[in-house]
C-alpha cells in the first residue's frame, strides 16, 4: 500500500489522523492507538506503510463489500 492509498483510505472513511489511528488499533487488536504522528509518517512516506496495516485494511474492505 502506498502512502497515497493510505491517505485516500483514511479520507474516504471521513476520519482525522487521530481517529484513523484508533480505528487501525481496533482493527488490529492493538491495545494502544496509533498516534496522529505515526499515521502522518506513513502518509508522508517517511516510513513505509506496514504490511499488517495494509492487509488489515484490505480485509476490512472485503468484509464491507
PyMOL Python script that loads the backbone (N, CA, C, O; Angstrom):
from pymol import cmd

cmd.read_pdbstr("""\
ATOM      1  N   UNK A   1       0.852  -1.173   0.000  1.00  0.00           N
ATOM      2  CA  UNK A   1       0.000   0.000   0.000  1.00  0.00           C
ATOM      3  C   UNK A   1       0.898   1.237   0.000  1.00  0.00           C
ATOM      4  O   UNK A   1       1.849   1.331   0.776  1.00  0.00           O
ATOM      5  N   UNK A   2       0.584   2.160  -0.865  1.00  0.00           N
ATOM      6  CA  UNK A   2       1.375   3.390  -0.935  1.00  0.00           C
ATOM      7  C   UNK A   2       0.884   4.405   0.090  1.00  0.00           C
ATOM      8  O   UNK A   2      -0.185   4.256   0.682  1.00  0.00           O
ATOM      9  N   UNK A   3       1.684   5.425   0.278  1.00  0.00           N
ATOM     10  CA  UNK A   3       1.294   6.494   1.203  1.00  0.00           C
ATOM     11  C   UNK A   3       0.013   7.169   0.722  1.00  0.00           C
ATOM     12  O   UNK A   3      -0.842   7.536   1.528  1.00  0.00           O
ATOM     13  N   UNK A   4      -0.114   7.332  -0.598  1.00  0.00           N
ATOM     14  CA  UNK A   4      -1.310   7.962  -1.157  1.00  0.00           C
ATOM     15  C   UNK A   4      -2.550   7.098  -0.931  1.00  0.00           C
ATOM     16  O   UNK A   4      -3.619   7.607  -0.597  1.00  0.00           O
ATOM     17  N   UNK A   5      -2.397   5.798  -1.115  1.00  0.00           N
ATOM     18  CA  UNK A   5      -3.520   4.884  -0.895  1.00  0.00           C
ATOM     19  C   UNK A   5      -3.978   4.911   0.560  1.00  0.00           C
ATOM     20  O   UNK A   5      -5.176   4.859   0.838  1.00  0.00           O
ATOM     21  N   UNK A   6      -3.032   4.992   1.478  1.00  0.00           N
ATOM     22  CA  UNK A   6      -3.384   5.063   2.889  1.00  0.00           C
ATOM     23  C   UNK A   6      -4.157   6.347   3.175  1.00  0.00           C
ATOM     24  O   UNK A   6      -5.171   6.316   3.872  1.00  0.00           O
ATOM     25  N   UNK A   7      -3.692   7.460   2.649  1.00  0.00           N
ATOM     26  CA  UNK A   7      -4.369   8.742   2.864  1.00  0.00           C
ATOM     27  C   UNK A   7      -5.785   8.711   2.288  1.00  0.00           C
ATOM     28  O   UNK A   7      -6.732   9.170   2.927  1.00  0.00           O
ATOM     29  N   UNK A   8      -5.922   8.172   1.085  1.00  0.00           N
ATOM     30  CA  UNK A   8      -7.246   8.071   0.461  1.00  0.00           C
ATOM     31  C   UNK A   8      -8.157   7.179   1.303  1.00  0.00           C
ATOM     32  O   UNK A   8      -9.338   7.479   1.479  1.00  0.00           O
ATOM     33  N   UNK A   9      -7.611   6.099   1.815  1.00  0.00           N
ATOM     34  CA  UNK A   9      -8.386   5.187   2.668  1.00  0.00           C
ATOM     35  C   UNK A   9      -8.917   5.933   3.895  1.00  0.00           C
ATOM     36  O   UNK A   9     -10.092   5.815   4.241  1.00  0.00           O
ATOM     37  N   UNK A  10      -8.058   6.685   4.537  1.00  0.00           N
ATOM     38  CA  UNK A  10      -8.467   7.450   5.723  1.00  0.00           C
ATOM     39  C   UNK A  10      -9.517   8.495   5.356  1.00  0.00           C
ATOM     40  O   UNK A  10     -10.549   8.609   6.017  1.00  0.00           O
ATOM     41  N   UNK A  11      -9.248   9.241   4.317  1.00  0.00           N
ATOM     42  CA  UNK A  11     -10.162  10.308   3.918  1.00  0.00           C
ATOM     43  C   UNK A  11     -11.508   9.760   3.461  1.00  0.00           C
ATOM     44  O   UNK A  11     -12.543  10.379   3.710  1.00  0.00           O
ATOM     45  N   UNK A  12     -11.508   8.609   2.796  1.00  0.00           N
ATOM     46  CA  UNK A  12     -12.775   8.017   2.339  1.00  0.00           C
ATOM     47  C   UNK A  12     -13.642   7.584   3.518  1.00  0.00           C
ATOM     48  O   UNK A  12     -14.861   7.464   3.392  1.00  0.00           O
ATOM     49  N   UNK A  13     -13.012   7.354   4.646  1.00  0.00           N
ATOM     50  CA  UNK A  13     -13.748   6.996   5.858  1.00  0.00           C
ATOM     51  C   UNK A  13     -14.140   8.234   6.667  1.00  0.00           C
ATOM     52  O   UNK A  13     -14.806   8.127   7.697  1.00  0.00           O
ATOM     53  N   UNK A  14     -13.719   9.410   6.188  1.00  0.00           N
ATOM     54  CA  UNK A  14     -14.068  10.664   6.864  1.00  0.00           C
ATOM     55  C   UNK A  14     -13.423  10.812   8.229  1.00  0.00           C
ATOM     56  O   UNK A  14     -14.009  11.395   9.142  1.00  0.00           O
ATOM     57  N   UNK A  15     -12.210  10.282   8.368  1.00  0.00           N
ATOM     58  CA  UNK A  15     -11.533  10.289   9.663  1.00  0.00           C
ATOM     59  C   UNK A  15     -10.343  11.233   9.675  1.00  0.00           C
ATOM     60  O   UNK A  15      -9.680  11.440   8.658  1.00  0.00           O
ATOM     61  N   UNK A  16     -10.087  11.802  10.849  1.00  0.00           N
ATOM     62  CA  UNK A  16      -8.848  12.537  11.071  1.00  0.00           C
ATOM     63  C   UNK A  16      -7.736  11.510  11.252  1.00  0.00           C
ATOM     64  O   UNK A  16      -8.003  10.315  11.376  1.00  0.00           O
ATOM     65  N   UNK A  17      -6.503  11.971  11.268  1.00  0.00           N
ATOM     66  CA  UNK A  17      -5.393  11.037  11.505  1.00  0.00           C
ATOM     67  C   UNK A  17      -5.510  10.405  12.893  1.00  0.00           C
ATOM     68  O   UNK A  17      -5.202   9.226  13.068  1.00  0.00           O
ATOM     69  N   UNK A  18      -5.945  11.172  13.858  1.00  0.00           N
ATOM     70  CA  UNK A  18      -6.102  10.644  15.219  1.00  0.00           C
ATOM     71  C   UNK A  18      -7.191   9.570  15.266  1.00  0.00           C
ATOM     72  O   UNK A  18      -6.998   8.517  15.874  1.00  0.00           O
ATOM     73  N   UNK A  19      -8.323   9.831  14.633  1.00  0.00           N
ATOM     74  CA  UNK A  19      -9.407   8.845  14.585  1.00  0.00           C
ATOM     75  C   UNK A  19      -8.973   7.586  13.836  1.00  0.00           C
ATOM     76  O   UNK A  19      -9.292   6.467  14.239  1.00  0.00           O
ATOM     77  N   UNK A  20      -8.250   7.787  12.752  1.00  0.00           N
ATOM     78  CA  UNK A  20      -7.786   6.657  11.956  1.00  0.00           C
ATOM     79  C   UNK A  20      -6.796   5.808  12.747  1.00  0.00           C
ATOM     80  O   UNK A  20      -6.798   4.582  12.636  1.00  0.00           O
ATOM     81  N   UNK A  21      -5.958   6.454  13.537  1.00  0.00           N
ATOM     82  CA  UNK A  21      -5.024   5.721  14.388  1.00  0.00           C
ATOM     83  C   UNK A  21      -5.739   4.819  15.373  1.00  0.00           C
ATOM     84  O   UNK A  21      -5.306   3.693  15.619  1.00  0.00           O
ATOM     85  N   UNK A  22      -6.833   5.309  15.938  1.00  0.00           N
ATOM     86  CA  UNK A  22      -7.631   4.485  16.853  1.00  0.00           C
ATOM     87  C   UNK A  22      -8.325   3.365  16.088  1.00  0.00           C
ATOM     88  O   UNK A  22      -8.384   2.228  16.556  1.00  0.00           O
ATOM     89  N   UNK A  23      -8.847   3.688  14.917  1.00  0.00           N
ATOM     90  CA  UNK A  23      -9.501   2.687  14.079  1.00  0.00           C
ATOM     91  C   UNK A  23      -8.529   1.558  13.733  1.00  0.00           C
ATOM     92  O   UNK A  23      -8.876   0.382  13.841  1.00  0.00           O
ATOM     93  N   UNK A  24      -7.315   1.918  13.318  1.00  0.00           N
ATOM     94  CA  UNK A  24      -6.319   0.899  12.980  1.00  0.00           C
ATOM     95  C   UNK A  24      -5.991   0.019  14.176  1.00  0.00           C
ATOM     96  O   UNK A  24      -5.875  -1.199  14.042  1.00  0.00           O
ATOM     97  N   UNK A  25      -5.844   0.631  15.338  1.00  0.00           N
ATOM     98  CA  UNK A  25      -5.546  -0.140  16.549  1.00  0.00           C
ATOM     99  C   UNK A  25      -6.674  -1.129  16.836  1.00  0.00           C
ATOM    100  O   UNK A  25      -6.419  -2.291  17.153  1.00  0.00           O
ATOM    101  N   UNK A  26      -7.916  -0.667  16.726  1.00  0.00           N
ATOM    102  CA  UNK A  26      -9.063  -1.552  16.952  1.00  0.00           C
ATOM    103  C   UNK A  26      -9.081  -2.678  15.925  1.00  0.00           C
ATOM    104  O   UNK A  26      -9.334  -3.834  16.266  1.00  0.00           O
ATOM    105  N   UNK A  27      -8.817  -2.344  14.689  1.00  0.00           N
ATOM    106  CA  UNK A  27      -8.825  -3.316  13.597  1.00  0.00           C
ATOM    107  C   UNK A  27      -7.773  -4.401  13.818  1.00  0.00           C
ATOM    108  O   UNK A  27      -8.000  -5.570  13.505  1.00  0.00           O
ATOM    109  N   UNK A  28      -6.621  -4.005  14.360  1.00  0.00           N
ATOM    110  CA  UNK A  28      -5.518  -4.936  14.563  1.00  0.00           C
ATOM    111  C   UNK A  28      -5.488  -5.556  15.955  1.00  0.00           C
ATOM    112  O   UNK A  28      -4.617  -6.374  16.252  1.00  0.00           O
ATOM    113  N   UNK A  29      -6.441  -5.169  16.813  1.00  0.00           N
ATOM    114  CA  UNK A  29      -6.464  -5.700  18.172  1.00  0.00           C
ATOM    115  C   UNK A  29      -5.311  -5.192  19.009  1.00  0.00           C
ATOM    116  O   UNK A  29      -4.830  -5.880  19.909  1.00  0.00           O
ATOM    117  N   UNK A  30      -4.876  -3.998  18.709  1.00  0.00           N
ATOM    118  CA  UNK A  30      -3.746  -3.388  19.413  1.00  0.00           C
ATOM    119  C   UNK A  30      -4.272  -2.583  20.589  1.00  0.00           C
ATOM    120  O   UNK A  30      -5.243  -1.839  20.444  1.00  0.00           O
ATOM    121  N   UNK A  31      -3.650  -2.719  21.746  1.00  0.00           N
ATOM    122  CA  UNK A  31      -4.115  -2.027  22.954  1.00  0.00           C
ATOM    123  C   UNK A  31      -3.950  -0.512  22.854  1.00  0.00           C
ATOM    124  O   UNK A  31      -4.786   0.242  23.353  1.00  0.00           O
ATOM    125  N   UNK A  32      -2.883  -0.076  22.216  1.00  0.00           N
ATOM    126  CA  UNK A  32      -2.593   1.357  22.120  1.00  0.00           C
ATOM    127  C   UNK A  32      -2.886   1.842  20.712  1.00  0.00           C
ATOM    128  O   UNK A  32      -2.527   1.194  19.729  1.00  0.00           O
ATOM    129  N   UNK A  33      -3.544   2.992  20.627  1.00  0.00           N
ATOM    130  CA  UNK A  33      -3.847   3.573  19.312  1.00  0.00           C
ATOM    131  C   UNK A  33      -2.566   4.033  18.629  1.00  0.00           C
ATOM    132  O   UNK A  33      -1.592   4.397  19.288  1.00  0.00           O
ATOM    133  N   UNK A  34      -2.582   4.012  17.304  1.00  0.00           N
ATOM    134  CA  UNK A  34      -1.509   4.656  16.546  1.00  0.00           C
ATOM    135  C   UNK A  34      -1.709   6.159  16.725  1.00  0.00           C
ATOM    136  O   UNK A  34      -2.826   6.657  16.589  1.00  0.00           O
ATOM    137  N   UNK A  35      -0.661   6.861  17.022  1.00  0.00           N
ATOM    138  CA  UNK A  35      -0.770   8.303  17.232  1.00  0.00           C
ATOM    139  C   UNK A  35      -0.945   9.023  15.900  1.00  0.00           C
ATOM    140  O   UNK A  35      -0.684   8.472  14.830  1.00  0.00           O
ATOM    141  N   UNK A  36      -1.392  10.268  16.000  1.00  0.00           N
ATOM    142  CA  UNK A  36      -1.524  11.109  14.810  1.00  0.00           C
ATOM    143  C   UNK A  36      -0.186  11.189  14.079  1.00  0.00           C
ATOM    144  O   UNK A  36      -0.145  11.140  12.850  1.00  0.00           O
ATOM    145  N   UNK A  37       0.906  11.312  14.832  1.00  0.00           N
ATOM    146  CA  UNK A  37       2.225  11.420  14.195  1.00  0.00           C
ATOM    147  C   UNK A  37       2.630  10.113  13.515  1.00  0.00           C
ATOM    148  O   UNK A  37       3.305  10.144  12.485  1.00  0.00           O
ATOM    149  N   UNK A  38       2.234   8.968  14.068  1.00  0.00           N
ATOM    150  CA  UNK A  38       2.536   7.688  13.412  1.00  0.00           C
ATOM    151  C   UNK A  38       1.794   7.581  12.080  1.00  0.00           C
ATOM    152  O   UNK A  38       2.367   7.166  11.074  1.00  0.00           O
ATOM    153  N   UNK A  39       0.528   7.956  12.084  1.00  0.00           N
ATOM    154  CA  UNK A  39      -0.246   7.933  10.838  1.00  0.00           C
ATOM    155  C   UNK A  39       0.388   8.890   9.832  1.00  0.00           C
ATOM    156  O   UNK A  39       0.489   8.578   8.646  1.00  0.00           O
ATOM    157  N   UNK A  40       0.810  10.042  10.308  1.00  0.00           N
ATOM    158  CA  UNK A  40       1.412  11.053   9.435  1.00  0.00           C
ATOM    159  C   UNK A  40       2.691  10.543   8.767  1.00  0.00           C
ATOM    160  O   UNK A  40       2.902  10.789   7.580  1.00  0.00           O
ATOM    161  N   UNK A  41       3.539   9.841   9.506  1.00  0.00           N
ATOM    162  CA  UNK A  41       4.789   9.372   8.892  1.00  0.00           C
ATOM    163  C   UNK A  41       4.530   8.330   7.804  1.00  0.00           C
ATOM    164  O   UNK A  41       5.307   8.210   6.857  1.00  0.00           O
ATOM    165  N   UNK A  42       3.440   7.581   7.940  1.00  0.00           N
ATOM    166  CA  UNK A  42       3.072   6.640   6.882  1.00  0.00           C
ATOM    167  C   UNK A  42       2.509   7.398   5.678  1.00  0.00           C
ATOM    168  O   UNK A  42       2.822   7.074   4.533  1.00  0.00           O
ATOM    169  N   UNK A  43       1.680   8.404   5.944  1.00  0.00           N
ATOM    170  CA  UNK A  43       1.047   9.158   4.856  1.00  0.00           C
ATOM    171  C   UNK A  43       2.040  10.041   4.092  1.00  0.00           C
ATOM    172  O   UNK A  43       1.830  10.329   2.913  1.00  0.00           O
ATOM    173  N   UNK A  44       3.095  10.462   4.741  1.00  0.00           N
ATOM    174  CA  UNK A  44       4.090  11.305   4.065  1.00  0.00           C
ATOM    175  C   UNK A  44       5.222  10.486   3.460  1.00  0.00           C
ATOM    176  O   UNK A  44       6.074  11.029   2.755  1.00  0.00           O
ATOM    177  N   UNK A  45       5.237   9.198   3.728  1.00  0.00           N
ATOM    178  CA  UNK A  45       6.266   8.337   3.164  1.00  0.00           C
ATOM    179  C   UNK A  45       7.574   8.336   3.936  1.00  0.00           C
ATOM    180  O   UNK A  45       8.573   7.795   3.462  1.00  0.00           O
ATOM    181  N   UNK A  46       7.580   8.936   5.122  1.00  0.00           N
ATOM    182  CA  UNK A  46       8.797   8.902   5.943  1.00  0.00           C
ATOM    183  C   UNK A  46       9.101   7.478   6.381  1.00  0.00           C
ATOM    184  O   UNK A  46      10.257   7.123   6.610  1.00  0.00           O
ATOM    185  N   UNK A  47       8.050   6.663   6.496  1.00  0.00           N
ATOM    186  CA  UNK A  47       8.182   5.229   6.749  1.00  0.00           C
ATOM    187  C   UNK A  47       7.181   4.520   5.855  1.00  0.00           C
ATOM    188  O   UNK A  47       6.094   5.043   5.609  1.00  0.00           O
ATOM    189  N   UNK A  48       7.528   3.345   5.367  1.00  0.00           N
ATOM    190  CA  UNK A  48       6.563   2.608   4.541  1.00  0.00           C
ATOM    191  C   UNK A  48       5.366   2.153   5.390  1.00  0.00           C
ATOM    192  O   UNK A  48       5.489   1.934   6.595  1.00  0.00           O
ATOM    193  N   UNK A  49       4.223   2.020   4.741  1.00  0.00           N
ATOM    194  CA  UNK A  49       3.035   1.515   5.422  1.00  0.00           C
ATOM    195  C   UNK A  49       3.300   0.054   5.776  1.00  0.00           C
ATOM    196  O   UNK A  49       3.597  -0.748   4.891  1.00  0.00           O
ATOM    197  N   UNK A  50       3.197  -0.302   7.057  1.00  0.00           N
ATOM    198  CA  UNK A  50       3.444  -1.695   7.441  1.00  0.00           C
ATOM    199  C   UNK A  50       2.481  -2.656   6.744  1.00  0.00           C
ATOM    200  O   UNK A  50       1.302  -2.349   6.563  1.00  0.00           O
ATOM    201  N   UNK A  51       2.987  -3.796   6.365  1.00  0.00           N
ATOM    202  CA  UNK A  51       2.183  -4.798   5.665  1.00  0.00           C
ATOM    203  C   UNK A  51       0.971  -5.205   6.486  1.00  0.00           C
ATOM    204  O   UNK A  51      -0.098  -5.447   5.924  1.00  0.00           O
ATOM    205  N   UNK A  52       1.113  -5.287   7.807  1.00  0.00           N
ATOM    206  CA  UNK A  52      -0.022  -5.710   8.640  1.00  0.00           C
ATOM    207  C   UNK A  52      -1.166  -4.710   8.578  1.00  0.00           C
ATOM    208  O   UNK A  52      -2.332  -5.094   8.660  1.00  0.00           O
ATOM    209  N   UNK A  53      -0.837  -3.418   8.434  1.00  0.00           N
ATOM    210  CA  UNK A  53      -1.871  -2.392   8.301  1.00  0.00           C
ATOM    211  C   UNK A  53      -2.541  -2.514   6.936  1.00  0.00           C
ATOM    212  O   UNK A  53      -3.769  -2.504   6.844  1.00  0.00           O
ATOM    213  N   UNK A  54      -1.746  -2.628   5.884  1.00  0.00           N
ATOM    214  CA  UNK A  54      -2.297  -2.752   4.532  1.00  0.00           C
ATOM    215  C   UNK A  54      -3.209  -3.968   4.424  1.00  0.00           C
ATOM    216  O   UNK A  54      -4.296  -3.877   3.854  1.00  0.00           O
ATOM    217  N   UNK A  55      -2.782  -5.091   4.958  1.00  0.00           N
ATOM    218  CA  UNK A  55      -3.569  -6.319   4.892  1.00  0.00           C
ATOM    219  C   UNK A  55      -4.870  -6.183   5.685  1.00  0.00           C
ATOM    220  O   UNK A  55      -5.930  -6.599   5.218  1.00  0.00           O
ATOM    221  N   UNK A  56      -4.790  -5.609   6.869  1.00  0.00           N
ATOM    222  CA  UNK A  56      -5.990  -5.441   7.696  1.00  0.00           C
ATOM    223  C   UNK A  56      -7.006  -4.533   7.011  1.00  0.00           C
ATOM    224  O   UNK A  56      -8.209  -4.788   7.073  1.00  0.00           O
ATOM    225  N   UNK A  57      -6.527  -3.474   6.359  1.00  0.00           N
ATOM    226  CA  UNK A  57      -7.439  -2.567   5.651  1.00  0.00           C
ATOM    227  C   UNK A  57      -8.069  -3.265   4.453  1.00  0.00           C
ATOM    228  O   UNK A  57      -9.254  -3.079   4.177  1.00  0.00           O
ATOM    229  N   UNK A  58      -7.293  -4.058   3.749  1.00  0.00           N
ATOM    230  CA  UNK A  58      -7.829  -4.815   2.616  1.00  0.00           C
ATOM    231  C   UNK A  58      -8.889  -5.790   3.084  1.00  0.00           C
ATOM    232  O   UNK A  58      -9.957  -5.880   2.479  1.00  0.00           O
ATOM    233  N   UNK A  59      -8.614  -6.513   4.137  1.00  0.00           N
ATOM    234  CA  UNK A  59      -9.586  -7.473   4.669  1.00  0.00           C
ATOM    235  C   UNK A  59     -10.854  -6.764   5.142  1.00  0.00           C
ATOM    236  O   UNK A  59     -11.959  -7.277   4.964  1.00  0.00           O
ATOM    237  N   UNK A  60     -10.695  -5.588   5.741  1.00  0.00           N
ATOM    238  CA  UNK A  60     -11.850  -4.824   6.198  1.00  0.00           C
ATOM    239  C   UNK A  60     -12.697  -4.377   5.006  1.00  0.00           C
ATOM    240  O   UNK A  60     -13.926  -4.444   5.056  1.00  0.00           O
ATOM    241  N   UNK A  61     -12.046  -3.924   3.940  1.00  0.00           N
ATOM    242  CA  UNK A  61     -12.758  -3.506   2.728  1.00  0.00           C
ATOM    243  C   UNK A  61     -13.540  -4.675   2.132  1.00  0.00           C
ATOM    244  O   UNK A  61     -14.694  -4.523   1.732  1.00  0.00           O
ATOM    245  N   UNK A  62     -12.901  -5.837   2.079  1.00  0.00           N
ATOM    246  CA  UNK A  62     -13.553  -7.036   1.522  1.00  0.00           C
ATOM    247  C   UNK A  62     -14.753  -7.406   2.386  1.00  0.00           C
ATOM    248  O   UNK A  62     -15.812  -7.770   1.874  1.00  0.00           O
ATOM    249  N   UNK A  63     -14.578  -7.309   3.692  1.00  0.00           N
ATOM    250  CA  UNK A  63     -15.660  -7.647   4.611  1.00  0.00           C
ATOM    251  C   UNK A  63     -16.855  -6.713   4.515  1.00  0.00           C
ATOM    252  O   UNK A  63     -17.982  -7.107   4.818  1.00  0.00           O
ATOM    253  N   UNK A  64     -16.613  -5.477   4.095  1.00  0.00           N
ATOM    254  CA  UNK A  64     -17.692  -4.485   3.972  1.00  0.00           C
ATOM    255  C   UNK A  64     -18.416  -4.581   2.644  1.00  0.00           C
ATOM    256  O   UNK A  64     -19.495  -4.011   2.488  1.00  0.00           O
ATOM    257  N   UNK A  65     -17.839  -5.298   1.677  1.00  0.00           N
ATOM    258  CA  UNK A  65     -18.470  -5.338   0.344  1.00  0.00           C
ATOM    259  C   UNK A  65     -19.419  -6.507   0.199  1.00  0.00           C
ATOM    260  O   UNK A  65     -20.026  -6.681  -0.858  1.00  0.00           O
TER     261      UNK A  65
END
""", "prot")
cmd.dss("prot")
cmd.show_as("cartoon", "prot")
cmd.util.cbc("prot")
cmd.orient("prot")
